[in-house]
Structures are given as structure tokens and as C-alpha cells.
Amino acid sequence: MNLPFRRITQTPQEFEVSSGDVTLQGTLALKGRDLVLMKARLSGTLRLPCDICAEPFDTVLDEELELLLSDGVFEGSEDNLDVVEMHNGTIEMDELLHSEIELIRSDYHSCENCTNQNERN
């Protein structure tokens, strides 16, 4: 799903995009001339490999996200929010969801068995 920056107004617009069992749902609202505020919830189930035993396991996602989306290169300073630079005047919602999933995948994960075993040692 692609949304043109020029169609986003100060009135929050709802969106929902999914990939597999993961959903990103929330609102987009114009915050500045070239900035859009995205408030969303990332939810669902993601299958990950355990970094200790390599066995796959399901993890439940339920995260609040607040991002600023910039139409082009961002040259300001926002201390408390992450800024994502978009190009071609388009907000690529599928790409945002994919990026959030890959950020989670790149973190350290351990299955319940390995977590319990480490706690006992």
C-alpha cells in the first residue's frame, strides 16, 4: 500500500497493512510541511529462530510505534522520535512494516526452553 504525502492532512487518517500474521494498524497525520506523524500498533505472531538452540518458535508482537515520516531528506532535529526518510513523495506502508519486522528479527531471541534453562543456571 502506497500513500502519497500530499494526501495526508492534519486530520488523522487510519491505515492497516499486514504481512503474514503481523499487522501494522494506526493513523497518519500531517505534522509539518514535509513531516507525517505515524502512531501505530504492531501486533501478531512472528516465527523466529532461537539464537541459542536454533529451533524456531513463535513470539507474540504487541508494540506501540510513533515515527515521523519525512518526504525526502530530513534536516531537522526530533529528539524523541525516530525519523524515517521516504522518497518519491510516497509513504510505502508495506516497506515500513517489512522494516519493523526485520528490526525485530535482527534482535536477540531465545525460546522458552532456553530462557528457562539459563534462569536455572
C-alpha positions as a LaTeX table, in Angstrom:
\begin{tabular}{lrrr}
\hline
Residue & $x$ (\AA) & $y$ (\AA) & $z$ (\AA) \\
\hline
Met1 & 0.00 & 0.00 & 0.00 \\
Asn2 & 1.44 & 3.34 & $-1.08$ \\
Leu3 & 0.06 & 6.65 & 0.14 \\
Pro4 & 1.04 & 9.98 & $-1.41$ \\
Phe5 & 2.36 & 12.52 & 1.10 \\
Arg6 & 0.19 & 15.22 & $-0.46$ \\
Arg7 & $-2.98$ & 13.31 & 0.52 \\
Ile8 & $-2.15$ & 13.28 & 4.24 \\
Thr9 & $-3.86$ & 16.06 & 6.21 \\
Gln10 & $-3.79$ & 17.21 & 9.82 \\
Thr11 & $-6.86$ & 15.07 & 10.46 \\
Pro12 & $-5.58$ & 11.59 & 11.42 \\
Gln13 & $-6.21$ & 9.03 & 8.68 \\
Glu14 & $-6.48$ & 5.37 & 9.63 \\
Phe15 & $-4.48$ & 2.65 & 7.90 \\
Glu16 & $-3.90$ & $-1.07$ & 8.23 \\
Val17 & $-1.32$ & $-3.22$ & 6.47 \\
Ser18 & $-0.48$ & $-6.89$ & 7.07 \\
Ser19 & 2.21 & $-9.39$ & 6.19 \\
Gly20 & 1.61 & $-12.98$ & 7.20 \\
Asp21 & 0.40 & $-12.96$ & 10.80 \\
Val22 & 1.74 & $-9.46$ & 11.56 \\
Thr23 & $-0.37$ & $-6.30$ & 11.30 \\
Leu24 & 0.56 & $-2.63$ & 11.48 \\
Gln25 & $-2.51$ & $-0.53$ & 12.26 \\
Gly26 & $-2.78$ & 3.11 & 13.21 \\
Thr27 & $-3.08$ & 6.69 & 11.97 \\
Leu28 & $-1.14$ & 9.14 & 9.84 \\
Ala29 & $-1.41$ & 12.91 & 10.35 \\
Leu30 & 0.46 & 15.85 & 8.88 \\
Lys31 & 2.81 & 17.34 & 11.48 \\
Gly32 & 4.76 & 19.80 & 9.37 \\
Arg33 & 5.27 & 20.80 & 5.77 \\
Asp34 & 7.20 & 17.61 & 4.90 \\
Leu35 & 6.57 & 15.51 & 8.03 \\
Val36 & 3.86 & 12.98 & 8.83 \\
Leu37 & 3.34 & 11.55 & 12.31 \\
Met38 & 2.58 & 7.83 & 12.35 \\
Lys39 & 1.05 & 6.39 & 15.52 \\
Ala40 & 0.54 & 2.67 & 15.22 \\
Arg41 & 0.41 & $-0.72$ & 16.89 \\
Leu42 & 2.43 & $-3.64$ & 15.57 \\
Ser43 & 0.69 & $-6.87$ & 16.53 \\
Gly44 & 0.52 & $-10.52$ & 15.62 \\
Thr45 & 2.75 & $-13.57$ & 15.75 \\
Leu46 & 6.21 & $-13.88$ & 14.24 \\
Arg47 & 8.17 & $-17.12$ & 13.83 \\
Leu48 & 11.82 & $-16.66$ & 14.86 \\
Pro49 & 14.83 & $-18.95$ & 15.31 \\
Cys50 & 16.18 & $-19.27$ & 18.85 \\
Asp51 & 19.67 & $-17.75$ & 19.00 \\
Ile52 & 20.77 & $-20.48$ & 21.44 \\
Cys53 & 19.37 & $-23.77$ & 20.10 \\
Ala54 & 18.30 & $-22.59$ & 16.60 \\
Glu55 & 14.84 & $-24.14$ & 16.98 \\
Pro56 & 12.03 & $-21.99$ & 15.54 \\
Phe57 & 9.43 & $-20.59$ & 17.93 \\
Asp58 & 6.54 & $-18.14$ & 17.77 \\
Thr59 & 6.73 & $-14.80$ & 19.53 \\
Val60 & 3.73 & $-12.57$ & 20.12 \\
Leu61 & 4.09 & $-8.95$ & 18.99 \\
Asp62 & 2.24 & $-6.10$ & 20.65 \\
Glu63 & 4.20 & $-2.86$ & 20.29 \\
Glu64 & 3.27 & 0.80 & 20.10 \\
Leu65 & 5.13 & 2.79 & 17.42 \\
Glu66 & 5.47 & 6.52 & 16.91 \\
Leu67 & 7.51 & 7.57 & 13.90 \\
Leu68 & 7.97 & 10.72 & 11.89 \\
Leu69 & 7.92 & 10.14 & 8.15 \\
Ser70 & 9.85 & 12.67 & 6.09 \\
Asp71 & 9.13 & 13.43 & 2.45 \\
Gly72 & 12.77 & 13.30 & 1.36 \\
Val73 & 15.93 & 14.00 & 3.33 \\
Phe74 & 15.24 & 15.11 & 6.91 \\
Glu75 & 17.34 & 18.06 & 8.00 \\
Gly76 & 15.73 & 18.99 & 11.32 \\
Ser77 & 16.09 & 17.57 & 14.80 \\
Glu78 & 13.49 & 15.49 & 16.60 \\
Asp79 & 15.00 & 14.26 & 19.84 \\
Asn80 & 12.21 & 11.99 & 20.97 \\
Leu81 & 11.00 & 10.36 & 17.72 \\
Asp82 & 12.64 & 8.24 & 15.05 \\
Val83 & 12.52 & 9.82 & 11.59 \\
Val84 & 12.10 & 7.64 & 8.51 \\
Glu85 & 13.02 & 9.25 & 5.20 \\
Met86 & 10.68 & 8.33 & 2.36 \\
His87 & 11.29 & 9.15 & $-1.30$ \\
Asn88 & 9.27 & 9.80 & $-4.44$ \\
Gly89 & 6.58 & 11.64 & $-2.44$ \\
Thr90 & 5.11 & 8.32 & $-1.30$ \\
Ile91 & 4.67 & 6.60 & 2.05 \\
Glu92 & 5.34 & 2.93 & 1.38 \\
Met93 & 3.40 & 1.20 & 4.13 \\
Asp94 & 4.45 & $-2.33$ & 3.13 \\
Glu95 & 8.10 & $-1.26$ & 3.32 \\
Leu96 & 7.58 & 0.29 & 6.77 \\
Leu97 & 6.01 & $-2.95$ & 8.02 \\
His98 & 8.81 & $-5.02$ & 6.48 \\
Ser99 & 11.44 & $-2.78$ & 8.12 \\
Glu100 & 9.84 & $-3.12$ & 11.55 \\
Ile101 & 9.70 & $-6.92$ & 11.17 \\
Glu102 & 13.37 & $-7.03$ & 10.15 \\
Leu103 & 14.34 & $-4.87$ & 13.14 \\
Ile104 & 12.68 & $-7.43$ & 15.41 \\
Arg105 & 14.36 & $-10.33$ & 13.58 \\
Ser106 & 17.79 & $-8.71$ & 14.00 \\
Asp107 & 17.45 & $-8.64$ & 17.79 \\
Tyr108 & 18.50 & $-11.47$ & 20.15 \\
His109 & 15.79 & $-14.09$ & 20.74 \\
Ser110 & 15.64 & $-17.21$ & 22.87 \\
Cys111 & 12.87 & $-19.77$ & 23.08 \\
Glu112 & 11.11 & $-20.56$ & 26.34 \\
Asn113 & 13.14 & $-23.76$ & 26.92 \\
Cys114 & 16.48 & $-21.95$ & 26.59 \\
Thr115 & 15.29 & $-18.99$ & 28.67 \\
Asn116 & 14.15 & $-21.32$ & 31.47 \\
Gln117 & 17.39 & $-23.31$ & 31.31 \\
Asn118 & 19.51 & $-20.12$ & 31.57 \\
Glu119 & 17.46 & $-18.94$ & 34.57 \\
Arg120 & 18.12 & $-22.24$ & 36.40 \\
Asn121 & 21.89 & $-21.99$ & 35.86 \\
\hline
\end{tabular}
